[in-house]
Amino acid sequence: MGAPPGYRPSAWVHLLHQLPRADFQLRPVPSGFAPRDQEYQQALLLVAALAGLGLGLSLIFIAVYLIRFCCCRPPEPPGAKSPPPGGGCVIWSCIAALLVGCAGIGIGFYGNSETSDGVSQLSSALLHANHTLSNIDDLVLETVERLSEAVKTELTTLEEVLSERVELVAATRGARRQAEAVAQHLQGLAFWQGVSLSPVQVAEDVIFVEEYRWLAYVLLLLLVLLVCLFTLLGLAKQSKWLVVVMTAMSLLVLVLSWGSLGLEAATAVGLSDFCSNPDAYVLNLTQEETGLSSDVLNYYFLCNQEVSNPFQQRLTLSQRALASIHSQLQGLEREAVPQFPAAQKPLISLEETLNATEGRFHQLVALLHCRSLHKDYGSALRGLCEDALEGLLFLMLFSLLSAGALATTLCSLPRAWALFPPRNPSALCSGSLPSERPLQPGACLSSSLLSWLLEKAPLT
């Protein structure tokens, strides 16, 4: 298979492609890209399930740690007011984990942008390929229509004018046959005409899916960022209610991070299998969807000297026919116009049509060459197998950092919460604790009055 210009499988493609694969019965599965194969689908699902296993182990670890923290703490001696040893280390470890999560968010934004750029390059290549195919169809249709019109009008008029000279009529009919032959040859060049597969539709579907994927990741990244920032704020303000809310949110985001990691890992592995040898799969799929011959598809997807142009014979015959028409018209102009002045006008019109046809024919030859469509194919592969795959790897790194940071945070927040100073009415009334709002003056007065009455009340 001939690789597209500028595309070579990267080291990440080779590394991911070499990873072992297995189905649900743990039987080895070949690493060739086969998305319709049930065993291959199970292998990718098993890769995604590894993230579920990581989530389960994380939740078990967090639960065991919290149970041990809550149930196995040694009792505090009565009257002890000093914080337990290691409290500052717990808070600082939680802050460090949150800062690592914030760094992972920056990596996630970069990976999301890289993935979006790769998919955009893929859709742009599809749209440009559709533009080339549409131009081929339009040129063929326009050229055939002009030649058919010239056969029906100018050549018919010329036969009527030259009806007195049999040899001139024969030359005119020869030009008619050559024009009809050119039209017939050109009709076979519009190879994409009538094909149900539309690159525009594929590009629109890709863009539609990518918009929602990009938006979903942006929302996830912002959610992780808000959780990290508000958790840091709760630690700084020593606000117990904010820490409790962020603990619940951290648990939710932890599940989302592991879920996104599984989806990214399965997509990256499948994409590496495709990118390791894309030609075979793309050729088979395109032939199945379009019904085009393998000669045409091999010419455009491979575009090397070993594959000949399947349209070369039609182009050669059309070029010879156009040259023959041109020489016949020149001969008629020399012999017929001096005797039949009325033949000059249709001959001039035929010359103009022939010149325009030759110009469109040269454009058609350039468009039918494999360079343009093969360049689009290479651009699509580079966008999908380089930028998009690199973005997926950065998103996987973000998910790992986010999951690790949130797991550490979930283990540290309850211990940090236990270190917060307890509420006491006098501190609340004076507003000495920066983390809590002072009570209203009426509430403070009522609390003081209640304390005074309890002290003065006689014992019964």
Secondary structure, DSSP 8 states (H G I E B T S, - for coil): ----TT----HHHHHHHTS--B-TT--B---S--TT-HHHHHHHHHHHHHHHHHHHHHHHHHHHHHHHHHHS-----TT--S--TTHHHHHHHHHHHHHHHHHHHHHHHHHHHHHHHHHHHHHHHHHHHHHHHHHHHHHHHHHHHHHHHHHHTHHHHHHHHTTT-HHHHHHHHHHHHHHHHHHHHHHTT-TTTT-S--HHHHHHHHHHHHHHHHHHHHHHHHHHHHHHHHHHHHHHHT-HHHHHHHHHHHHHHHHHHHHHHHHHHHHHHHHHHHHHSHHHHHHHHHHHHH---HHHHHHHHH-STTS--TTHHHHHHHHHHHHHHHHHHHHHHHHHTTT-GGGHHHHHHHHHHHHHHHHHHHHHHHHHSHHHHHHHHHHHHHIIIIIIHHHHHHHHHHHHHHHHHHHHHHHHHHHHHHHS----HHHHHHT--TTS----HHHHHHHHHHHHHHHHS---
